[in-house]
């Protein structure tokens, strides 16, 4: 995630130098907040009825029948899985499009999540029960 700040900042400095860094720096910071804020490491909980995704501090209930698939994302630096659903939020459509090139809402479960294997197993079991 450090790269989300460093890359835009380096581009800003290379483009206009330190004298004209004001506006582009604001864009770089806004971009970083956007990346950090929109589901890069979501809180995910499950029960018998639904999967619950926390998005910007708000819980989103996704019934099991709305979960479409769990797909491994091979081209990221860390092992990750994209979970797609029939509906989440509009920003999840964009997020999933950036990762899978499909216009369907989704979120990522990262390998660094302490219980990622249990969570993925639980999600896959509930998808098969449909």
C-alpha positions in Angstrom: 0.0 0.0 0.0 3.0 2.2 0.4 3.3 2.3 -3.4 -0.1 3.9 -3.6 1.5 7.0 -2.0 5.0 6.7 -3.4 4.2 6.2 -7.1 1.9 9.2 -7.5 4.2 11.4 -5.4 7.3 10.4 -7.5 5.3 11.2 -10.7 4.3 14.5 -9.3 7.9 15.4 -8.3 9.2 14.2 -11.7 6.6 16.1 -13.6 6.8 19.5 -12.1 9.4 19.6 -9.4 8.8 20.7 -5.8 7.6 24.2 -6.7 4.4 23.1 -8.4 3.7 20.1 -6.1 0.5 21.5 -4.5 -2.3 20.4 -6.7 -0.8 17.1 -7.8 0.1 16.3 -4.2 -3.5 16.7 -3.2 -4.5 14.3 -6.0 -1.9 11.8 -4.9 -3.2 12.0 -1.3 -6.8 11.7 -2.4 -5.9 8.7 -4.6 -4.2 7.1 -1.5 -7.2 7.7 0.7 -9.4 6.2 -2.0 -7.3 3.1 -2.2 -7.0 2.7 1.5 -10.7 3.4 2.2 -12.4 1.3 -0.4 -12.2 -2.4 0.6 -8.5 -3.2 0.2 -8.7 -5.0 3.6 -12.3 -5.4 4.4 -13.7 -6.8 7.6 -15.7 -9.9 6.6 -17.9 -11.9 8.9 -20.2 -14.9 8.1 -23.1 -16.6 9.7 -25.7 -19.2 8.5 -27.7 -16.6 6.5 -25.3 -14.1 5.1 -21.8 -12.7 4.6 -21.2 -9.3 6.2 -18.8 -6.9 4.6 -17.7 -3.7 6.4 -17.4 -0.8 3.9 -16.2 2.6 5.2 -17.4 1.7 8.6 -20.9 0.5 7.4 -21.9 -3.1 7.5 -23.2 -4.6 4.3 -25.3 -7.8 4.4 -24.8 -10.1 1.4 -27.1 -13.1 1.5 -25.4 -16.4 0.5 -27.6 -16.7 -2.6 -26.2 -13.4 -3.9 -22.5 -14.7 -3.8 -21.5 -15.7 -7.3 -17.9 -17.1 -7.0 -14.5 -17.0 -5.4 -11.7 -16.6 -7.8 -8.0 -16.6 -7.1 -6.2 -13.5 -8.4 -2.8 -14.6 -9.7 -1.2 -11.4 -10.8 -1.1 -9.5 -7.5 2.1 -9.5 -5.4 0.4 -11.2 -2.5 -2.0 -14.2 -2.9 -5.6 -13.0 -3.0 -9.1 -14.1 -3.9 -11.8 -12.0 -5.4 -15.3 -12.7 -4.1 -18.0 -11.6 -6.4 -21.7 -11.0 -5.7 -24.9 -10.0 -7.4 -24.9 -6.6 -5.6 -22.7 -4.7 -3.1 -22.1 -1.1 -3.9 -21.3 0.8 -7.1 -17.7 1.3 -6.0 -17.3 -2.5 -5.6 -18.2 -2.7 -9.3 -15.3 -0.5 -10.1 -13.0 -2.3 -7.7 -13.8 -5.7 -9.2 -13.5 -4.4 -12.7 -9.9 -3.3 -11.9 -9.0 -6.8 -10.7 -11.0 -9.1 -13.0 -12.1 -7.0 -15.9 -15.7 -8.0 -15.3 -18.4 -5.5 -14.3 -19.7 -7.4 -11.3 -19.3 -6.2 -7.7 -16.6 -7.9 -5.6 -14.1 -7.6 -2.8 -10.7 -9.2 -2.0 -9.7 -11.5 0.7 -5.9 -11.3 1.1 -3.6 -14.1 2.2 -2.3 -11.9 5.0 -5.7 -12.1 6.7 -5.1 -14.4 9.7 -8.2 -16.6 9.1 -8.3 -16.4 5.3 -8.4 -20.1 4.7 -11.3 -20.7 7.1 -13.2 -17.8 5.7 -12.6 -18.9 2.1 -13.6 -22.5 3.0 -16.8 -21.2 4.7 -17.7 -19.0 1.7 -17.1 -21.9 -0.8 -19.2 -24.3 1.3 -22.1 -21.8 1.4 -21.9 -21.2 -2.4 -22.2 -24.9 -3.1 -25.3 -25.2 -0.9 -27.3 -22.9 -3.2 
